[in-house]
Amino acid sequence: MNSKKMGMRMKRIFVNAEACTGCGLCQLLCSVHKTGQWHPALARIKIKEMPELELNVPVLCLHCSNPPCEVYCVMNLIYKDPNTGYTLRREDKCIGCRACEIACPFSAAVMDPIREVVVNCDLCEGDPLCVSGCPEGALLYMEDSEAGERKRKAAVSLGAWRASRPRDGRGSL
Amino acid sequence: MRIVIVGNGAAGNEAAVNLRKLDSHCEIVMLARESYPAYSACALPDVLAGWIPLKQTFLLKEEDYARLKIERSFGQAVNKLDLSEKCLQTAETVYHYDRLILATGSQPVIPAVPGSDLAGNFVVKTPGDIERILAHKPKQVVVVGAGNIGVETASALRNRGCRVSLVEMKDRIMPLLYDQKPSALIQKILEEGIEVLTGERVSRISGDTHIKVVHTQGQDINADTVIWAAGVRQNTDIAREAGLSIGSLGGIQVDTHMQSSEAGVFACGDCVESFQVFTRKPCLSLLWSSAKRQAQVAARNCLGYLDEYEGSCSLLIEDIMGIPCVAMGLNLEALQGYEVEVIEQQDENEYFRILMVEDRIVGFQAIGKVEGSGAIFTMIKKGTPVSESRKVLLNRRLVPNLAWYIDSSQYLSCSN
């Protein structure tokens, strides 16, 4: 309903899959920051490998404006933050039934096997480590408007851009 | 504007919360027969199993209702709905409304079997039922009906240390969700801890004041507790008596805006007859998620915002003895009359099957592994053609923008 208005203000993580080498550093940073343990399976960001296309696609919660996970949660613990529009959860209420996990098209809701609760990317209070730690610039943290601008520019110079794959830590969309 | 909601289940509470989100001024009144604040019916088996305390199933507190300015009158049943006067009657009071949302829900059916009135017969529907079951201290339990509630209840009581028998009338467990083969696989897992009797019907329960033996056609089972999970009936009495249209399946008839046959009267949740997303045929969707989505639609339309219900599509995940099992969409039985293509794959620890009609996925059942099934569920709901998804998966420019297709490839790759 008011999601459009919200969307204007919120910063999100955008993915430039072309730049991702699949090194998995983002996953390690995420897991150690969130759980204190160093294991990619505990990360809230996943890297989907498409070997036939020579492509790695980082996938994480997109903070949908009408999130299916919210509807499927039997404990009504998933909510949209009214100020930022982020999809957040009251994790202490979670019974680990995993309904949100299988309702999410992106598998971006992740079971934390240690606490037996399902979690999603909460953008680390505005300082996502996965973004600052990515050596290839495959993850970008910005507002929708800025991302749109980059996308338009990228479309204009798509040919040149694809020929010189960004490897300088400043990926483009 | 004064909006009255009847019922405090998933649908009633979701409607109330959504109304308040959209309109900070309207007057919201909730009436309900039950006196509990909002609770999660889906979490009740987890309480039976001893995994969570009962108080964790409650979703809204007194102060939440106060903060949302929702006036409540719980614990008294609505006896009559008068459409021409726009009012509802309880034993004590008359409530007038400008708009009405009926979320009266459903109640479990206990068949008229001799002995079903003895002490020790229970259903699993409200927190009160759970308190009564636990106070009864069950040791030998017969669960009647192997739908998802029966199966969950049986495993929960097994986990508590009870000896459990599960009796199902049909030839397999969870017959509305799974096809023959996955159902048999799940039954095998269940049988590690539970006695499963299919094709059997409880004919009599004997005992003096308490249950002693449960008789089926073929068996006598010693038991002290019987839990009925043999289906539910829609609570439509006040709607029927008021003259609202009732559908062929027994639910309140609504349009895609969740409006009943009377303008300004909406209905949502277990008590309505909605339609299946693929077949478009009427169906009773008795799921938490359907109730919530229908309540959102009802609330929005009630305040004049347009929103349409896209149709019901079931999604159930069960933890069977620690093994996750998923059923989505329709099964073969529900697809009679369609030409269905079945894709299945099985190895030691995992099983899945996809049901396809023409180029669309219409059903999915998996055991052991559920990761990535969200992509399949999205395809079922949206009616995405499989050929389109294959095209996307071969195109490196499209894939990153439609990342959810990627997960579907692990299931679709074996069907070329």
Interface residues (C-beta under 8 A of the other chain):
Chain A: M1 V15 N16 A17 E18 K48 M50 E52 L53 E54 L55 V57 V59 P68 V71 Y72 V74 M75 N76 K93 I95 C97 R98 A99 E101 I102 A103 C104 P105 F106 S107
Chain B: E14 K21 L22 A38 S40 C42 A43 D46 W51 I52 Q56 L59 W288 S289 K292 R293 Q296 R300 Y305 L315 I317 D319 P324 V326 M328 V370 E371 G372 S373 G374 A375 F377 T378 L393 L394 R396 V399 P400 A403 W404 I406 D407
